[in-house]
């Protein structure tokens, strides 16, 4: 009888250790972020992330190196504008850029939500697109155009 109790106690200890290791394994998998296979619509894919190509200037602000062939497009949250601040259609810019093989620099308001900037980018189906935040000077020009003085 003493032998049967000893074996039973060893079985209990083995089961307790197995449950402990199983719990640790589950906690490790959860902490590593195991995907369930369902796509989360609020999650942004890496391929859709903004392509910000910037060189740092001496002041530390981001600046895009552009040339005369580039098409500069400004998005203020509602409208697309060219470098002269005239309203333009994203479809027209896409057609022109693809026909000429030109690069499009899309300058967006840095105060815009990321989703809005992403939506603005998706309306342009061009091969060479650079997205960059526009400067305070551009923001001031847009505000003076719209008749606003707030910053």
Secondary structure, 3 states (H helix, E strand, C coil): CHHHHHHHHHHHHHHHHHHHHHHHHHHHHHHCCCCCCCCCCCCCCHHHCCCCCCEECCCCCEECCCCCCCEEEEECCCCEECCCCCECCHHHHHHHHHHHCCCEEEEECCCCCHHHHHHHHHCCCCCCEEEEECCHHHHHHHHHHHCCCCC
